[in-house]
């Protein structure tokens, strides 16, 4: 009996640091990894959410941009980080599509992470450099078909939202364009504005202000209805591409094994952040909105990830586009 009590007390003592950690979490700066370059749509969402969560948690959250391979390098970094609540990942639909696109991923989206909650779902816009010789979606499609060998399409690598949109678009118009991969659509936008690359499909969190300023040509938005922030931009369905209707959902993750009490604390802070006045206003200016409270939960994010992996798998396999 004494031996059993001794064993139990040793086991309990071993757990003390974790229990104490969860109860006093967070005690130091938290890192939020964005798996794309600074200045792009994912980075924009992350910095707004991180700032509001910092206030709620009482600890600084610094955003670290870890680009490469369509977001999978940054996701792998977090999958391999210590499960102590001090390394988080803000990532989007790429967590689901990469599960099929990459046959040798260094992590499993459904086994390597804990889930804090859904963050926002952002529409995509098909845009071109400002002097591109097409003035509507049908004109763009006609030009791309005729000049496909002379047109370049920018994305943030296989697994990026910009890659997914491009894959669907090229499949729809049965035309393959030369793709130029970037570490994020922030730098890709710079080259589009400068005319170094021709066409891109990117999220309104990166394109709204450029479209409103007339700095790029805009042809379609992938939302079911026109956006109040871009009332003159037709939907893809209006332009004849009814299948191009989808949004880029984002989630907040931590490494597998992170204490459930810490995940609950993060989920609560995320819920508060998504109601923050600045977050709501800035998201609205970028033609998106925060997820409702009932979606900022571990269960909602995991369910979304599972359903989206299943949704995109057959489409990706039909397109025959793989990263490795
Ligand atoms: C993407 O294309 O997946 C992202 O928009 C890239 C980024 O956030 O820079």
Boltz pocket constraint, residues with backbone or C-beta under 6 A from the ligand:
constraints:
  - pocket:
      binder: B
      contacts: [[A, 36], [A, 37], [A, 39], [A, 40], [A, 41], [A, 42], [A, 43], [A, 70], [A, 94], [A, 155], [A, 156], [A, 159], [A, 160], [A, 161], [A, 162], [A, 163], [A, 183], [A, 184], [A, 185], [A, 186], [A, 201], [A, 202], [A, 203]]
      max_distance: 6.0
